[in-house]
Structures are given as structure tokens and as C-alpha cells.
Amino acid sequence: MPDPFADLLLRLRQDAGRTQEEQAEAINVVSGRDTVTRREISRYENFETIPTSHTIGHIAVACGVPFEELQREARAARTRKRKGHAKAGEGQDVVKRRTLLGGAAIGVSTAAEPWGRLAFALRKGAKIDRVAAIALIDRAADLHVQELSLSARRLQNTVESHLDAITAALPHAGEYERALTIAAGETAALAGWVAWDLGEHGKADAYYKVTSQCASTAGHPPLRALALTYTSYGISTPSAKAELLSPAARDVRGHGNATAAAWVLGRHAEEAAAVGDETEALRALERARFVYDFADHTSEQA
């Protein structure tokens, strides 16, 4: 490699199991902007350019490594570049660099699929700054909005890349661990819905299971309702669907869940209508309309 920092960026990407295009997408998912391209990743890894401090922060979150350490390596690389030194010897910096690499790509060697990496990350614990945490949480919510207008095929890679970004950040979440776990569960649920829409039913089931695991870890019942209600679409009989929707309805009782409750009750109405129970369908629909009138659309998670 032309420089130890370029080598570090290459190793971080390879340890995460990503192509250059996937690495660019993962970084863009964290930033919320499509500013990094495959060509830019290539330039970083060939030491043609060094990422800005802003981009370094996004790379750190996308790869699950401490920002301060990655920033320190970038500063050293800029100094070498200014002095015209393309290589560095085996010193203390190299030892630190290996330590940094050792904490990267959470769970990649343990589980090959995004839901497996997330399940692994849930067993960890550590620190991330507020800006990165909020960016990841907001991005998860935004993806659910995008689902209304984008096809499953177009959305799948973006959703799974964002799940990877949150998974990498979870072991360093600190005080934001619960919020990021909820965002991870929401993203996993959407990944499951997209997979189901594409006919990948086994994959969808795995995502829904890890969504429920996130709900349990975070102590957030509405997240379990999300998993149960998405799962209900793929169940074969209306009675089996109702068995999932009943606990889902209980999970979304209470303040702050009116929009979610309206959705679950709407599903009840849909399934009651499917079996010809007009009375129950209308009653569930009326309950859905009633609870929706109390929804706070500026703060609730829909």
C-alpha cells in the first residue's frame, strides 16, 4: 500500500466485507447525503486523497471504530503526505493501528448476514457522539418514509447498509444505546418487509426475529408490535394472523403510540373482513379511526 493510512482504510472496508461501492453507500447512509462515490473510496485507498475530518467521522461510524483514533491516523497521514513520505515503519503507530483494526467490523467474522451481525452487536456495549447517534436514528425513520415511494429492489441495499452502520455503532453507543437499539430494530423490521416483498421469506423471518430481540433488549414493546404486524402479512390463515395481531395491539397501548395502534387495529379490521366478520371488521376500523384522532404527527413514530 502507498501509505499506512490508505492501508487502514482498505482493511476496514475489507473487514466489513464491502466492495468500494458498498463502502461509499455505507458512508452516505451515515451522512444522509450521497456525496461519496466508489471512485472517492478508490482515491482514499490509493492515497491520492485523504478524507476530510467530516468524512472521517462518517467512516468511523460506518466501520465501527473510534473517531478520535481514526482522526489521529488521518492527521499523521496528512503530515506524511506534506513531507512526501509514502510509507511508515513498524513503530508504535502501527501497533495502535492494529488495535484499531481489531475493533472494527463488528461481528463480521461471527455472522455473515446483517441480522446476524446485529444480534452479535446487541451483546456488546461502549461510546458514540450525539451527532452521529441522531444521524443514525433520523436516517432509520427516513427510510420508512422512503418505503412509501421506492421499490423494494431499490430500497434493499440502502436499508441493509444502514443496518450495518447502526450495528457497527452499537458497541460504542454509550448513553445512546437504547435509542440506537430501537432504531436498529426499526431498520431490521423494514429490511424484513423489503425482503418479504422480494420473495425472500426466510430472510424476512430472520429480520423480524432480530427486531423482536431489539425490542426485548431496549424494553420497547411497540418495536415488537412492528415485528409482529409485519410478520402477520406473511402468515397463511386469518386466525393465525389474529394470534399475532392481538399481542401487537397490546404492545402499542398508551401515550405516544396512537399512529402505531391505528395501523395494528387497521390490520385487525382487514383480517376480520377477510373471513367475512363484518361486525368485528367495522368495530376494529372504528377503534383505529378513534385512536388516530389522538395521534401527534410531529413526534410519534408512525
C-alpha positions as protocol buffer text, in pm:
chain_id: "A"
residue {
  index: 1
  type: MET
  ca { x: 0 y: 0 z: 0 }
}
residue {
  index: 2
  type: PRO
  ca { x: 121 y: 354 z: -71 }
}
residue {
  index: 3
  type: ASP
  ca { x: 64 y: 468 z: 291 }
}
residue {
  index: 4
  type: PRO
  ca { x: -32 y: 307 z: 625 }
}
residue {
  index: 5
  type: PHE
  ca { x: -349 y: 520 z: 645 }
}
residue {
  index: 6
  type: ALA
  ca { x: -459 y: 412 z: 298 }
}
residue {
  index: 7
  type: ASP
  ca { x: -389 y: 55 z: 406 }
}
residue {
  index: 8
  type: LEU
  ca { x: -600 y: 111 z: 718 }
}
residue {
  index: 9
  type: LEU
  ca { x: -898 y: 235 z: 515 }
}
residue {
  index: 10
  type: LEU
  ca { x: -864 y: -62 z: 281 }
}
residue {
  index: 11
  type: ARG
  ca { x: -851 y: -308 z: 571 }
}
residue {
  index: 12
  type: LEU
  ca { x: -1152 y: -150 z: 742 }
}
residue {
  index: 13
  type: ARG
  ca { x: -1355 y: -192 z: 424 }
}
residue {
  index: 14
  type: GLN
  ca { x: -1237 y: -547 z: 364 }
}
residue {
  index: 15
  type: ASP
  ca { x: -1301 y: -650 z: 725 }
}
residue {
  index: 16
  type: ALA
  ca { x: -1656 y: -519 z: 685 }
}
residue {
  index: 17
  type: GLY
  ca { x: -1692 y: -739 z: 376 }
}
residue {
  index: 18
  type: ARG
  ca { x: -1778 y: -447 z: 148 }
}
residue {
  index: 19
  type: THR
  ca { x: -1692 y: -354 z: -207 }
}
residue {
  index: 20
  type: GLN
  ca { x: -1579 y: 3 z: -272 }
}
residue {
  index: 21
  type: GLU
  ca { x: -1928 y: 87 z: -394 }
}
residue {
  index: 22
  type: GLU
  ca { x: -2085 y: -66 z: -80 }
}
residue {
  index: 23
  type: GLN
  ca { x: -1840 y: 125 z: 140 }
}
residue {
  index: 24
  type: ALA
  ca { x: -1939 y: 451 z: -29 }
}
residue {
  index: 25
  type: GLU
  ca { x: -2305 y: 365 z: 28 }
}
residue {
  index: 26
  type: ALA
  ca { x: -2244 y: 282 z: 396 }
}
residue {
  index: 27
  type: ILE
  ca { x: -2070 y: 619 z: 448 }
}
residue {
  index: 28
  type: ASN
  ca { x: -2350 y: 802 z: 266 }
}
residue {
  index: 29
  type: VAL
  ca { x: -2609 y: 625 z: 483 }
}
residue {
  index: 30
  type: VAL
  ca { x: -2439 y: 765 z: 793 }
}
residue {
  index: 31
  type: SER
  ca { x: -2410 y: 1116 z: 650 }
}
residue {
  index: 32
  type: GLY
  ca { x: -2757 y: 1113 z: 495 }
}
residue {
  index: 33
  type: ARG
  ca { x: -2613 y: 1257 z: 172 }
}
residue {
  index: 34
  type: ASP
  ca { x: -2494 y: 1092 z: -150 }
}
residue {
  index: 35
  type: THR
  ca { x: -2157 y: 1267 z: -160 }
}
residue {
  index: 36
  type: VAL
  ca { x: -1907 y: 979 z: -151 }
}
residue {
  index: 37
  type: THR
  ca { x: -1864 y: 763 z: -463 }
}
residue {
  index: 38
  type: ARG
  ca { x: -1681 y: 440 z: -542 }
}
residue {
  index: 39
  type: ARG
  ca { x: -1416 y: 648 z: -717 }
}
residue {
  index: 40
  type: GLU
  ca { x: -1363 y: 853 z: -399 }
}
residue {
  index: 41
  type: ILE
  ca { x: -1312 y: 534 z: -196 }
}
residue {
  index: 42
  type: SER
  ca { x: -1054 y: 422 z: -451 }
}
residue {
  index: 43
  type: ARG
  ca { x: -873 y: 754 z: -421 }
}
residue {
  index: 44
  type: TYR
  ca { x: -862 y: 721 z: -40 }
}
residue {
  index: 45
  type: GLU
  ca { x: -725 y: 366 z: -58 }
}
residue {
  index: 46
  type: ASN
  ca { x: -459 y: 461 z: -312 }
}
residue {
  index: 47
  type: PHE
  ca { x: -353 y: 763 z: -105 }
}
residue {
  index: 48
  type: GLU
  ca { x: -446 y: 1003 z: -384 }
}
residue {
  index: 49
  type: THR
  ca { x: -657 y: 1200 z: -136 }
}
residue {
  index: 50
  type: ILE
  ca { x: -723 y: 1192 z: 239 }
}
residue {
  index: 51
  type: PRO
  ca { x: -1082 y: 1222 z: 366 }
}
residue {
  index: 52
  type: THR
  ca { x: -1184 y: 1544 z: 539 }
}
residue {
  index: 53
  type: SER
  ca { x: -1242 y: 1537 z: 915 }
}
residue {
  index: 54
  type: HIS
  ca { x: -1616 y: 1545 z: 846 }
}
residue {
  index: 55
  type: THR
  ca { x: -1593 y: 1236 z: 625 }
}
residue {
  index: 56
  type: ILE
  ca { x: -1358 y: 1065 z: 873 }
}
residue {
  index: 57
  type: GLY
  ca { x: -1639 y: 1088 z: 1128 }
}
residue {
  index: 58
  type: HIS
  ca { x: -1880 y: 916 z: 890 }
}
residue {
  index: 59
  type: ILE
  ca { x: -1623 y: 646 z: 805 }
}
residue {
  index: 60
  type: ALA
  ca { x: -1568 y: 582 z: 1177 }
}
residue {
  index: 61
  type: VAL
  ca { x: -1940 y: 525 z: 1236 }
}
residue {
  index: 62
  type: ALA
  ca { x: -1980 y: 313 z: 920 }
}
residue {
  index: 63
  type: CYS
  ca { x: -1689 y: 89 z: 1022 }
}
residue {
  index: 64
  type: GLY
  ca { x: -1746 y: 83 z: 1398 }
}
residue {
  index: 65
  type: VAL
  ca { x: -1416 y: 233 z: 1507 }
}
residue {
  index: 66
  type: PRO
  ca { x: -1343 y: 529 z: 1743 }
}
residue {
  index: 67
  type: PHE
  ca { x: -1346 y: 863 z: 1563 }
}
residue {
  index: 68
  type: GLU
  ca { x: -1057 y: 1005 z: 1766 }
}
residue {
  index: 69
  type: GLU
  ca { x: -823 y: 721 z: 1671 }
}
residue {
  index: 70
  type: LEU
  ca { x: -914 y: 731 z: 1304 }
}
residue {
  index: 71
  type: GLN
  ca { x: -875 y: 1110 z: 1305 }
}
residue {
  index: 72
  type: ARG
  ca { x: -530 y: 1076 z: 1463 }
}
residue {
  index: 73
  type: GLU
  ca { x: -423 y: 838 z: 1186 }
}
residue {
  index: 74
  type: ALA
  ca { x: -555 y: 1079 z: 924 }
}
residue {
  index: 75
  type: ARG
  ca { x: -355 y: 1368 z: 1072 }
}
residue {
  index: 76
  type: ALA
  ca { x: -38 y: 1158 z: 1064 }
}
residue {
  index: 77
  type: ALA
  ca { x: -109 y: 1069 z: 702 }
}
residue {
  index: 78
  type: ARG
  ca { x: -152 y: 1435 z: 609 }
}
residue {
  index: 79
  type: THR
  ca { x: 184 y: 1511 z: 769 }
}
residue {
  index: 80
  type: ARG
  ca { x: 350 y: 1231 z: 573 }
}
residue {
  index: 81
  type: LYS
  ca { x: 187 y: 1348 z: 253 }
}
residue {
  index: 82
  type: ARG
  ca { x: 312 y: 1702 z: 306 }
}
residue {
  index: 83
  type: LYS
  ca { x: 663 y: 1572 z: 369 }
}
residue {
  index: 84
  type: GLY
  ca { x: 644 y: 1341 z: 72 }
}
residue {
  index: 85
  type: HIS
  ca { x: 682 y: 1020 z: 273 }
}
residue {
  index: 86
  type: ALA
  ca { x: 471 y: 746 z: 124 }
}
residue {
  index: 87
  type: LYS
  ca { x: 549 y: 479 z: 383 }
}
residue {
  index: 88
  type: ALA
  ca { x: 600 y: 444 z: 756 }
}
residue {
  index: 89
  type: GLY
  ca { x: 794 y: 184 z: 951 }
}
residue {
  index: 90
  type: GLU
  ca { x: 683 y: -68 z: 1213 }
}
residue {
  index: 91
  type: GLY
  ca { x: 654 y: 157 z: 1518 }
}
residue {
  index: 92
  type: GLN
  ca { x: 409 y: 239 z: 1792 }
}
residue {
  index: 93
  type: ASP
  ca { x: 165 y: 390 z: 1542 }
}
residue {
  index: 94
  type: VAL
  ca { x: 147 y: 58 z: 1360 }
}
residue {
  index: 95
  type: VAL
  ca { x: 71 y: -124 z: 1686 }
}
residue {
  index: 96
  type: LYS
  ca { x: -207 y: 126 z: 1759 }
}
residue {
  index: 97
  type: ARG
  ca { x: -336 y: 83 z: 1404 }
}
residue {
  index: 98
  type: ARG
  ca { x: -362 y: -292 z: 1451 }
}
residue {
  index: 99
  type: THR
  ca { x: -555 y: -234 z: 1775 }
}
residue {
  index: 100
  type: LEU
  ca { x: -792 y: -7 z: 1588 }
}
residue {
  index: 101
  type: LEU
  ca { x: -845 y: -268 z: 1319 }
}
residue {
  index: 102
  type: GLY
  ca { x: -907 y: -532 z: 1583 }
}
residue {
  index: 103
  type: GLY
  ca { x: -1221 y: -348 z: 1698 }
}
residue {
  index: 104
  type: ALA
  ca { x: -1364 y: -293 z: 1351 }
}
residue {
  index: 105
  type: ALA
  ca { x: -1635 y: -467 z: 1152 }
}
residue {
  index: 106
  type: ILE
  ca { x: -1844 y: -583 z: 1447 }
}
residue {
  index: 107
  type: GLY
  ca { x: -1940 y: -946 z: 1415 }
}
residue {
  index: 108
  type: VAL
  ca { x: -1841 y: -986 z: 1050 }
}
residue {
  index: 109
  type: SER
  ca { x: -1635 y: -1295 z: 1128 }
}
residue {
  index: 110
  type: THR
  ca { x: -1910 y: -1424 z: 1356 }
}
residue {
  index: 111
  type: ALA
  ca { x: -2212 y: -1387 z: 1130 }
}
residue {
  index: 112
  type: ALA
  ca { x: -2230 y: -1329 z: 757 }
}
residue {
  index: 113
  type: GLU
  ca { x: -2574 y: -1170 z: 734 }
}
residue {
  index: 114
  type: PRO
  ca { x: -2684 y: -823 z: 858 }
}
residue {
  index: 115
  type: TRP
  ca { x: -2934 y: -963 z: 1109 }
}
residue {
  index: 116
  type: GLY
  ca { x: -2665 y: -1191 z: 1250 }
}
residue {
  index: 117
  type: ARG
  ca { x: -2422 y: -904 z: 1293 }
}
residue {
  index: 118
  type: LEU
  ca { x: -2693 y: -703 z: 1466 }
}
residue {
  index: 119
  type: ALA
  ca { x: -2772 y: -990 z: 1704 }
}
residue {
  index: 120
  type: PHE
  ca { x: -2400 y: -1012 z: 1785 }
}
residue {
  index: 121
  type: ALA
  ca { x: -2368 y: -637 z: 1842 }
}
residue {
  index: 122
  type: LEU
  ca { x: -2658 y: -637 z: 2086 }
}
residue {
  index: 123
  type: ARG
  ca { x: -2437 y: -833 z: 2325 }
}
residue {
  index: 124
  type: LYS
  ca { x: -2173 y: -558 z: 2331 }
}
residue {
  index: 125
  type: GLY
  ca { x: -2158 y: -218 z: 2497 }
}
residue {
  index: 126
  type: ALA
  ca { x: -1943 y: 120 z: 2482 }
}
residue {
  index: 127
  type: LYS
  ca { x: -1942 y: 523 z: 2312 }
}
residue {
  index: 128
  type: ILE
  ca { x: -2060 y: 735 z: 2022 }
}
residue {
  index: 129
  type: ASP
  ca { x: -2117 y: 1108 z: 1998 }
}
residue {
  index: 130
  type: ARG
  ca { x: -2458 y: 1272 z: 1994 }
}
residue {
  index: 131
  type: VAL
  ca { x: -2441 y: 1396 z: 1633 }
}
residue {
  index: 132
  type: ALA
  ca { x: -2367 y: 1050 z: 1494 }
}
residue {
  index: 133
  type: ALA
  ca { x: -2636 y: 888 z: 1710 }
}
residue {
  index: 134
  type: ILE
  ca { x: -2904 y: 1135 z: 1598 }
}
residue {
  index: 135
  type: ALA
  ca { x: -2800 y: 1098 z: 1234 }
}
residue {
  index: 136
  type: LEU
  ca { x: -2839 y: 720 z: 1251 }
}
residue {
  index: 137
  type: ILE
  ca { x: -3175 y: 742 z: 1430 }
}
residue {
  index: 138
  type: ASP
  ca { x: -3315 y: 1003 z: 1191 }
}
residue {
  index: 139
  type: ARG
  ca { x: -3195 y: 804 z: 892 }
}
residue {
  index: 140
  type: ALA
  ca { x: -3384 y: 496 z: 1016 }
}
residue {
  index: 141
  type: ALA
  ca { x: -3707 y: 699 z: 1033 }
}
residue {
  index: 142
  type: ASP
  ca { x: -3643 y: 850 z: 690 }
}
residue {
  index: 143
  type: LEU
  ca { x: -3606 y: 504 z: 532 }
}
residue {
  index: 144
  type: HIS
  ca { x: -3957 y: 412 z: 649 }
}
residue {
  index: 145
  type: VAL
  ca { x: -4083 y: 721 z: 468 }
}
residue {
  index: 146
  type: GLN
  ca { x: -3887 y: 630 z: 154 }
}
residue {
  index: 147
  type: GLU
  ca { x: -4053 y: 288 z: 156 }
}
residue {
  index: 148
  type: LEU
  ca { x: -4374 y: 460 z: 51 }
}
residue {
  index: 149
  type: SER
  ca { x: -4226 y: 571 z: -281 }
}
residue {
  index: 150
  type: LEU
  ca { x: -3932 y: 341 z: -363 }
}
residue {
  index: 151
  type: SER
  ca { x: -3947 y: -18 z: -486 }
}
residue {
  index: 152
  type: ALA
  ca { x: -3823 y: -296 z: -262 }
}
residue {
  index: 153
  type: ARG
  ca { x: -3540 y: -370 z: -504 }
}
residue {
  index: 154
  type: ARG
  ca { x: -3417 y: -11 z: -495 }
}
residue {
  index: 155
  type: LEU
  ca { x: -3450 y: 17 z: -120 }
}
residue {
  index: 156
  type: GLN
  ca { x: -3298 y: -314 z: -8 }
}
residue {
  index: 157
  type: ASN
  ca { x: -2927 y: -228 z: -32 }
}
residue {
  index: 158
  type: THR
  ca { x: -2980 y: 110 z: 133 }
}
residue {
  index: 159
  type: VAL
  ca { x: -3173 y: -38 z: 425 }
}
residue {
  index: 160
  type: GLU
  ca { x: -2922 y: -319 z: 480 }
}
residue {
  index: 161
  type: SER
  ca { x: -2632 y: -73 z: 459 }
}
residue {
  index: 162
  type: HIS
  ca { x: -2795 y: 144 z: 724 }
}
residue {
  index: 163
  type: LEU
  ca { x: -2847 y: -162 z: 943 }
}
residue {
  index: 164
  type: ASP
  ca { x: -2475 y: -232 z: 907 }
}
residue {
  index: 165
  type: ALA
  ca { x: -2394 y: 126 z: 1008 }
}
residue {
  index: 166
  type: ILE
  ca { x: -2606 y: 106 z: 1324 }
}
residue {
  index: 167
  type: THR
  ca { x: -2467 y: -239 z: 1403 }
}
residue {
  index: 168
  type: ALA
  ca { x: -2113 y: -103 z: 1381 }
}
residue {
  index: 169
  type: ALA
  ca { x: -2207 y: 188 z: 1609 }
}
residue {
  index: 170
  type: LEU
  ca { x: -2394 y: -13 z: 1875 }
}
residue {
  index: 171
  type: PRO
  ca { x: -2088 y: -137 z: 2068 }
}
residue {
  index: 172
  type: HIS
  ca { x: -1984 y: 228 z: 2107 }
}
residue {
  index: 173
  type: ALA
  ca { x: -2333 y: 367 z: 2178 }
}
residue {
  index: 174
  type: GLY
  ca { x: -2289 y: 455 z: 2546 }
}
residue {
  index: 175
  type: GLU
  ca { x: -2584 y: 666 z: 2662 }
}
residue {
  index: 176
  type: TYR
  ca { x: -2744 y: 630 z: 2318 }
}
residue {
  index: 177
  type: GLU
  ca { x: -2752 y: 250 z: 2328 }
}
residue {
  index: 178
  type: ARG
  ca { x: -3127 y: 219 z: 2385 }
}
residue {
  index: 179
  type: ALA
  ca { x: -3219 y: 475 z: 2117 }
}
residue {
  index: 180
  type: LEU
  ca { x: -2984 y: 314 z: 1866 }
}
residue {
  index: 181
  type: THR
  ca { x: -3114 y: -33 z: 1953 }
}
residue {
  index: 182
  type: ILE
  ca { x: -3468 y: 86 z: 1878 }
}
residue {
  index: 183
  type: ALA
  ca { x: -3351 y: 244 z: 1551 }
}
residue {
  index: 184
  type: ALA
  ca { x: -3172 y: -81 z: 1465 }
}
residue {
  index: 185
  type: GLY
  ca { x: -3491 y: -275 z: 1529 }
}
residue {
  index: 186
  type: GLU
  ca { x: -3693 y: -37 z: 1311 }
}
residue {
  index: 187
  type: THR
  ca { x: -3437 y: -73 z: 1034 }
}
residue {
  index: 188
  type: ALA
  ca { x: -3429 y: -453 z: 1069 }
}
residue {
  index: 189
  type: ALA
  ca { x: -3810 y: -464 z: 1051 }
}
residue {
  index: 190
  type: LEU
  ca { x: -3804 y: -259 z: 731 }
}
residue {
  index: 191
  type: ALA
  ca { x: -3531 y: -485 z: 591 }
}
residue {
  index: 192
  type: GLY
  ca { x: -3759 y: -780 z: 666 }
}
residue {
  index: 193
  type: TRP
  ca { x: -4054 y: -616 z: 496 }
}
residue {
  index: 194
  type: VAL
  ca { x: -3845 y: -541 z: 188 }
}
residue {
  index: 195
  type: ALA
  ca { x: -3709 y: -898 z: 182 }
}
residue {
  index: 196
  type: TRP
  ca { x: -4062 y: -1039 z: 210 }
}
residue {
  index: 197
  type: ASP
  ca { x: -4176 y: -814 z: -75 }
}
residue {
  index: 198
  type: LEU
  ca { x: -3895 y: -962 z: -285 }
}
residue {
  index: 199
  type: GLY
  ca { x: -3999 y: -1317 z: -203 }
}
residue {
  index: 200
  type: GLU
  ca { x: -3708 y: -1380 z: 37 }
}
residue {
  index: 201
  type: HIS
  ca { x: -3931 y: -1515 z: 313 }
}
residue {
  index: 202
  type: GLY
  ca { x: -3666 y: -1692 z: 521 }
}
residue {
  index: 203
  type: LYS
  ca { x: -3458 y: -1377 z: 524 }
}
residue {
  index: 204
  type: ALA
  ca { x: -3762 y: -1171 z: 625 }
}
residue {
  index: 205
  type: ASP
  ca { x: -3834 y: -1405 z: 916 }
}
residue {
  index: 206
  type: ALA
  ca { x: -3475 y: -1370 z: 1040 }
}
residue {
  index: 207
  type: TYR
  ca { x: -3503 y: -991 z: 1031 }
}
residue {
  index: 208
  type: TYR
  ca { x: -3833 y: -995 z: 1221 }
}
residue {
  index: 209
  type: LYS
  ca { x: -3685 y: -1220 z: 1490 }
}
residue {
  index: 210
  type: VAL
  ca { x: -3391 y: -985 z: 1548 }
}
residue {
  index: 211
  type: THR
  ca { x: -3637 y: -692 z: 1554 }
}
residue {
  index: 212
  type: SER
  ca { x: -3813 y: -864 z: 1845 }
}
residue {
  index: 213
  type: GLN
  ca { x: -3473 y: -917 z: 2006 }
}
residue {
  index: 214
  type: CYS
  ca { x: -3407 y: -543 z: 1977 }
}
residue {
  index: 215
  type: ALA
  ca { x: -3747 y: -476 z: 2138 }
}
residue {
  index: 216
  type: SER
  ca { x: -3659 y: -702 z: 2429 }
}
residue {
  index: 217
  type: THR
  ca { x: -3311 y: -554 z: 2469 }
}
residue {
  index: 218
  type: ALA
  ca { x: -3440 y: -195 z: 2462 }
}
residue {
  index: 219
  type: GLY
  ca { x: -3754 y: -267 z: 2668 }
}
residue {
  index: 220
  type: HIS
  ca { x: -3966 y: -112 z: 2391 }
}
residue {
  index: 221
  type: PRO
  ca { x: -4291 y: -308 z: 2327 }
}
residue {
  index: 222
  type: PRO
  ca { x: -4401 y: -101 z: 2022 }
}
residue {
  index: 223
  type: LEU
  ca { x: -4097 y: -237 z: 1839 }
}
residue {
  index: 224
  type: ARG
  ca { x: -4222 y: -591 z: 1896 }
}
residue {
  index: 225
  type: ALA
  ca { x: -4560 y: -480 z: 1762 }
}
residue {
  index: 226
  type: LEU
  ca { x: -4383 y: -364 z: 1447 }
}
residue {
  index: 227
  type: ALA
  ca { x: -4226 y: -709 z: 1401 }
}
residue {
  index: 228
  type: LEU
  ca { x: -4550 y: -895 z: 1475 }
}
residue {
  index: 229
  type: THR
  ca { x: -4761 y: -681 z: 1244 }
}
residue {
  index: 230
  type: TYR
  ca { x: -4517 y: -708 z: 953 }
}
residue {
  index: 231
  type: THR
  ca { x: -4496 y: -1083 z: 1015 }
}
residue {
  index: 232
  type: SER
  ca { x: -4877 y: -1111 z: 1004 }
}
residue {
  index: 233
  type: TYR
  ca { x: -4882 y: -1027 z: 633 }
}
residue {
  index: 234
  type: GLY
  ca { x: -4694 y: -1346 z: 553 }
}
residue {
  index: 235
  type: ILE
  ca { x: -4899 y: -1586 z: 769 }
}
residue {
  index: 236
  type: SER
  ca { x: -5125 y: -1821 z: 574 }
}
residue {
  index: 237
  type: THR
  ca { x: -5453 y: -1815 z: 771 }
}
residue {
  index: 238
  type: PRO
  ca { x: -5658 y: -1525 z: 915 }
}
residue {
  index: 239
  type: SER
  ca { x: -5681 y: -1697 z: 1256 }
}
residue {
  index: 240
  type: ALA
  ca { x: -5301 y: -1730 z: 1277 }
}
residue {
  index: 241
  type: LYS
  ca { x: -5267 y: -1367 z: 1175 }
}
residue {
  index: 242
  type: ALA
  ca { x: -5505 y: -1265 z: 1453 }
}
residue {
  index: 243
  type: GLU
  ca { x: -5290 y: -1452 z: 1705 }
}
residue {
  index: 244
  type: LEU
  ca { x: -5002 y: -1219 z: 1616 }
}
residue {
  index: 245
  type: LEU
  ca { x: -5210 y: -903 z: 1594 }
}
residue {
  index: 246
  type: SER
  ca { x: -5367 y: -939 z: 1941 }
}
residue {
  index: 247
  type: PRO
  ca { x: -5036 y: -907 z: 2133 }
}
residue {
  index: 248
  type: ALA
  ca { x: -4924 y: -641 z: 1884 }
}
residue {
  index: 249
  type: ALA
  ca { x: -5230 y: -434 z: 1978 }
}
residue {
  index: 250
  type: ARG
  ca { x: -5139 y: -467 z: 2347 }
}
residue {
  index: 251
  type: ASP
  ca { x: -4783 y: -358 z: 2275 }
}
residue {
  index: 252
  type: VAL
  ca { x: -4895 y: -22 z: 2132 }
}
residue {
  index: 253
  type: ARG
  ca { x: -5137 y: 81 z: 2405 }
}
residue {
  index: 254
  type: GLY
  ca { x: -5061 y: 403 z: 2584 }
}
residue {
  index: 255
  type: HIS
  ca { x: -4940 y: 755 z: 2518 }
}
residue {
  index: 256
  type: GLY
  ca { x: -4718 y: 815 z: 2216 }
}
residue {
  index: 257
  type: ASN
  ca { x: -4827 y: 511 z: 2013 }
}
residue {
  index: 258
  type: ALA
  ca { x: -5155 y: 626 z: 1857 }
}
residue {
  index: 259
  type: THR
  ca { x: -5039 y: 604 z: 1495 }
}
residue {
  index: 260
  type: ALA
  ca { x: -4895 y: 257 z: 1551 }
}
residue {
  index: 261
  type: ALA
  ca { x: -5212 y: 147 z: 1731 }
}
residue {
  index: 262
  type: ALA
  ca { x: -5423 y: 270 z: 1440 }
}
residue {
  index: 263
  type: TRP
  ca { x: -5213 y: 61 z: 1200 }
}
residue {
  index: 264
  type: VAL
  ca { x: -5242 y: -257 z: 1410 }
}
residue {
  index: 265
  type: LEU
  ca { x: -5618 y: -211 z: 1457 }
}
residue {
  index: 266
  type: GLY
  ca { x: -5648 y: -149 z: 1085 }
}
residue {
  index: 267
  type: ARG
  ca { x: -5480 y: -484 z: 1026 }
}
residue {
  index: 268
  type: HIS
  ca { x: -5734 y: -642 z: 1261 }
}
residue {
  index: 269
  type: ALA
  ca { x: -6014 y: -492 z: 1053 }
}
residue {
  index: 270
  type: GLU
  ca { x: -5852 y: -618 z: 734 }
}
residue {
  index: 271
  type: GLU
  ca { x: -5827 y: -977 z: 858 }
}
residue {
  index: 272
  type: ALA
  ca { x: -6177 y: -977 z: 1008 }
}
residue {
  index: 273
  type: ALA
  ca { x: -6310 y: -864 z: 672 }
}
residue {
  index: 274
  type: ALA
  ca { x: -6111 y: -1141 z: 501 }
}
residue {
  index: 275
  type: VAL
  ca { x: -6306 y: -1406 z: 694 }
}
residue {
  index: 276
  type: GLY
  ca { x: -6639 y: -1229 z: 647 }
}
residue {
  index: 277
  type: ASP
  ca { x: -6677 y: -1099 z: 1004 }
}
residue {
  index: 278
  type: GLU
  ca { x: -6826 y: -763 z: 910 }
}
residue {
  index: 279
  type: THR
  ca { x: -6915 y: -666 z: 1268 }
}
residue {
  index: 280
  type: GLU
  ca { x: -6563 y: -720 z: 1401 }
}
residue {
  index: 281
  type: ALA
  ca { x: -6408 y: -554 z: 1095 }
}
residue {
  index: 282
  type: LEU
  ca { x: -6616 y: -238 z: 1140 }
}
residue {
  index: 283
  type: ARG
  ca { x: -6555 y: -232 z: 1515 }
}
residue {
  index: 284
  type: ALA
  ca { x: -6177 y: -261 z: 1469 }
}
residue {
  index: 285
  type: LEU
  ca { x: -6184 y: 5 z: 1199 }
}
residue {
  index: 286
  type: GLU
  ca { x: -6380 y: 243 z: 1422 }
}
residue {
  index: 287
  type: ARG
  ca { x: -6129 y: 188 z: 1704 }
}
residue {
  index: 288
  type: ALA
  ca { x: -5847 y: 260 z: 1460 }
}
residue {
  index: 289
  type: ARG
  ca { x: -6008 y: 586 z: 1348 }
}
residue {
  index: 290
  type: PHE
  ca { x: -6076 y: 686 z: 1711 }
}
residue {
  index: 291
  type: VAL
  ca { x: -5721 y: 631 z: 1832 }
}
residue {
  index: 292
  type: TYR
  ca { x: -5577 y: 802 z: 1522 }
}
residue {
  index: 293
  type: ASP
  ca { x: -5758 y: 1122 z: 1621 }
}
residue {
  index: 294
  type: PHE
  ca { x: -5526 y: 1139 z: 1924 }
}
residue {
  index: 295
  type: ALA
  ca { x: -5206 y: 1092 z: 1725 }
}
residue {
  index: 296
  type: ASP
  ca { x: -4930 y: 1352 z: 1749 }
}
residue {
  index: 297
  type: HIS
  ca { x: -4788 y: 1354 z: 1398 }
}
residue {
  index: 298
  type: THR
  ca { x: -4496 y: 1579 z: 1494 }
}
residue {
  index: 299
  type: SER
  ca { x: -4339 y: 1337 z: 1742 }
}
residue {
  index: 300
  type: GLU
  ca { x: -4481 y: 987 z: 1716 }
}
residue {
  index: 301
  type: GLN
  ca { x: -4315 y: 707 z: 1527 }
}
residue {
  index: 302
  type: ALA
  ca { x: -4567 y: 604 z: 1266 }
}
